[in-house]
Amino acid sequence: MAATRLIAIHGSKGGGKGGGAKGSIDYVEDDEKTEEGKWITAYECDPITAAEEFDLSMREYIQKVGDKASDNVIAYQIRQSFKPGEITPEEANRIGYETAMRFTKGEHAFVVATHTNRAHIHNHVIFNAVNLDCDRKFRDFHKSGIALGRLSNLICLENGYSVIADEPYHSDKVYNNFHSDRTIRDGIRQAIDKALSNSPKTFDDFLLEMKAQGYEIKHGKHTSVKGNNQKRFVRFKSLGDGYTEIDIKKKIESDSKIIAPKKESTPFYRQKDFDLLINVQDIASKGKGYENWAKKFNIKQVSKALLFIQENGIGSYDELEKRTEESAKRFGELRDEIKICESRMDEISKLRKNIIDYSKTRDIYQKYKATGFDRKFFEEHRAEIMIHKSAKDSFNKIQGKIPSVKELNEEFEQLRSKKNEAYSEYKLAKKDMEQFRIAKYDIDCILGIREMPAQRRTPERTR
């Protein structure tokens, strides 16, 4: 589910220090909100110098078209929020990038920053009002917010995520409700899940677990809770199936009778296609019930391993060993390819910044040079002159012609595309490698090639 808003950023406005595009970009790229910049991507600009690039393109636009930019809009911001627990930061950033690309038709530079500092993961997309050719500006057309919301919904549906229906997508009511009431209720559901994971024996014990998470309890005909960010109490019965007071009590009562994990519940081990076999001898002392459970578990894991081998057309142990090695090798190759792309992208970002810094400070340095390198002039413009010298020094390390920003942008996008393709395969290769390794491990244990570990985690008895 995604709620969207489209906001104009004026030259003299925009949140954060400095105002305008710079203030907005500094705010959305905050390290604490983006996990040290991990969830920041950009198109046709450098996230570090995006505000300056937007400003330069606006100047070029005014020179080309003669438009004095009477509306004073230098950029636009798209806010895109997702339902808590529904999406990962990586996927949210990808959805935001795709939304921006399709909304601007790839004609405007933009920065996508995904924030993870709240219960709901959300994107801030800031795109340049001036297009890449600097000859046109984006205008906030009639019902543009609705068009943005429909596009966002379409992309969410294409990627298997839920949407908001039957509401004006850009309205403050939808956006604010999404951030307040829905987020609060999802937060309560998450707190309930956490409280139940601690295996309370009674409903009163469960309420104590909720209090430990900072919730205030209100008793009455219908029990309700209120968290630190809530203005009023919320009844358990209004939280939906699985979270009503009756459902919670049934869950507590049911869990208290469980000795081994039930088939439909999440087991203590990693939720995978396979897991490593358990040393039955090691846990026999814990009781017959545990021993029987471990034996059944091992039979299932061996069956999965054999089925996996059959599905992959493996006819011998040597072939299994070879395929396992090949999967690990392919995973390593993709990992190295991604690192090479990231390293070069980092070099391009630094070089692009130096080129922009050099261009911005060139006039000041020429004036400084014309004064005969006057010391007073230097002290007045120390920062600009030092930036210019630093950028110039970096160029001396480059062999051959210094590429243009446009050429660097093109190479950067090619590398990004290559990295994204490699990363998609990387995730599959990683899973493939893990499955082969675990299947081989289980087969090795059965054939006696490998001894089972002396220690293995065992199912914890519910207290």
C-alpha positions, -999 to +999 in steps of 0.1 A: +000+000+000+014+034-009+001+069-001+016+097-023+018+135-023+033+159-048+049+191-033+064+221-051+098+233-038+103+270-043+136+288-045+131+305-011+112+276+006+117+239+015+124+222+047+158+220+064+187+244+067+193+266+038+158+263+023+150+256-013+162+225-031+193+223-009+174+224+023+150+197+011+177+174-003+198+178+029+167+168+049+158+137+029+194+125+027+199+126+065+222+097+075+200+087+105+169+084+083+186+066+054+209+043+074+241+062+067+230+070+031+225+033+023+191+039+008+198+069-015+198+066-053+198+092-080+192+096-117+213+120-139+227+138-109+250+132-079+231+130-045+258+151-029+257+180-054+221+176-067+210+210-053+238+228-071+231+209-103+195+218-101+205+254-097+229+254-126+202+238-149+177+265-138+202+292-148+208+275-182+170+272-187+166+310-181+194+318-205+179+295-232+142+302-228+142+337-212+117+325-186+124+344-154+108+315-135+080+336-121+066+306-103+099+303-084+096+265-084+130+249-086+121+213-078+092+190-068+090+165-040+071+132-041+063+116-008+055+079-011+047+059+021+042+022+025+022+000+049+043-010+079+058-044+075+048-048+039+081-038+021+118-038+026+139-006+023+156-019-008+123-027-025+108+007-014+138+025-029+134+005-061+096+013-063+104+050-056+130+051-084+106+035-108+078+058-098+100+089-104+113+076-137+079+069-151+063+100-137+090+123-152+094+100-183+132+100-176+134+137-186+142+151-152+171+144-128+160+132-094+171+118-060+153+090-042+158+088-004+142+059+015+136+067+052+135+038+077+134+058+109+096+053+114+073+024+116+062+030+080+090+029+054+086+059+031+103+076+001+112+112-005+118+118-043+130+152-053+131+159-090+145+189-109+117+212-122+139+218-153+144+189-178+178+174-187+180+196-219+173+227-199+147+239-224+114+230-205+100+230-170+076+206-153+044+224-145+021+211-118-008+204-141-045+199-130-050+168-109-013+159-112-015+145-076-042+121-087-021+110-118+008+104-095-013+084-071-027+062-099+008+056-112+021+047-078-008+023-073-002+007-107+035+002-099+026-013-065+001-037-081+027-047-107+051-056-079+026-074-057+019-047-031-014-034-019-029-001-029-053+026-016-085+027-035-116+050-038-098+080-023-083+112-038-047+100-037-031+134-032-054+146-004-040+155+030-067+134+045-055+102+030-018+110+036-023+120+072-047+091+080-022+067+065+006+081+087-015+083+119-044+058+124-032+030+101+004+033+113-007+033+150-028+002+146-001-016+127+023-006+155+000-021+181-003-053+161+035-056+159+037-050+197+011-078+202+032-101+181+063-093+201+044-097+234+031-131+223+065-142+212+076-141+249+051-169+256+029-153+283+010-179+304-021-157+309-038-127+294-026-106+324+010-117+317+004-106+281-008-071+293+024-068+314+044-075+282+025-047+265+032-024+294+069-032+292+067-019+256+053+015+268+016+008+264-010+021+288-038-004+295-075+005+300-097-022+315-135-023+311-160-042+290-135-040+261-098-038+270-079-011+251-043+002+249-027+036+242+009+041+232+032+071+236+022+086+202-015+079+206-041+105+214-068+080+225-071+044+235-076+017+208-097-014+216-082-048+208-115-058+192-110-030+165-076-045+154-090-072+132-088-110+130-061-125+151-057-094+173-090-092+193-090-099+230-107-133+223-082-142+196-052-133+219-066-154+248-071-184+225-036-180+212-022-179+248-043-209+258-033-228+226+004-221+230+005-232+266-004-268+254+023-269+228+054-290+235+069-292+200+063-267+172+030-271+153+032-276+116+015-243+108+035-222+132+070-207+124+095-232+137+126-222+158+150-229+130+154-208+098+124-208+075+141-223+044+135-250+019+159-271+039+177-269+072+207-288+085+200-322+101+198-324+139+219-348+160+193-370+176+218-384+201+226-349+213+190-342+224+178-377+234+184-367+270+158-340+267+130-365+265+112-389+242+090-361+227+120-341+216+137-372+202+107-382+182+103-347+169+140-345+158+137-379+140+106-367+121+124-334+113+154-352+099+133-374+077+116-344+062+149-326+056+164-357+039+133-360+018+136-324+008+173-328-001+165-359-022+136-341-040+159-311-046+186-333-062+160-350-084+144-317-095+179-305-105+186-336-126+216-347-104+224-384-109+255-389-087+273-377-057+301-363-078+277-343-098+261-329-066+296-319-054+304-303-087+271-283-088+276-272-052+311-258-061+297-242-093+269-224-074+295-211-049+318-199-077+289-181-095+279-164-063+314-152-058+317-139-094+285-119-091+296-105-057+329-093-072+311-078-102+288-058-079+318-046-059+336-035-091+306-016-103+301+001-069+338+011-068+337+027-102+304+044-094+320+059-063+349+071-085+325+087-110+306+104-082+338+120-068+350+130-103+316+145-111+316+165-079+351+178-087+341+189-122+310+207-108+331+223-080+357+234-106+331+249-128+314+268-099+346+283-085+364+290-118+353+327-120+365+334-085+399+317-092+403+337-124+397+369-105+422+358-078+447+351-106+441+385-122+449+402-088+483+386-089+473+362-063+465+390-038+465+377-002+436+398+009+415+385-020+425+350-010+414+354+026+380+368+014+374+338-009+395+312+008+368+284+007+361+288-031+398+290-040+407+259-020+378+240-035+390+250-070+426+240-062+415+207-048+394+199-079+422+210-102+447+187-083+424+158-087+424+162-125+461+159-126+457+122-116+436+115-146+453+102-177+440+116-210+410+138-215+387+147-186+352+134-194+322+156-193+295+154-167+271+141-193+295+113-202+300+104-166+262+104-160+258+080-190+286+057-176+271+059-141+237+048-154+252+020-174+270+008-143+238+011-122+219-010-147+247-036-148+248-036-110+210-040-107+210-069-132+239-085-113+222-080-080+190-096-092+210-127-102+231-124-071+201-129-048+190-160-068+226-173-069+229-169-031+198-189-025+209-215-050+243-218-033+227-221+001+203-248-011+230-269-027+253-266+004+226-276+028+214-305+005+250-317+002+255-314+040+224-335+047+234-361+022+270-362+036+256-368+071+234-397+058+263-412+039+286-409+069+309-386+050+304-358+076+296-362+113+266-344+127+274-314+149+278-321+186+255-291+194+223-281+177+195-258+187+165-276+199+129-265+201+123-245+233+095-257+255+068-230+259+068-216+293 
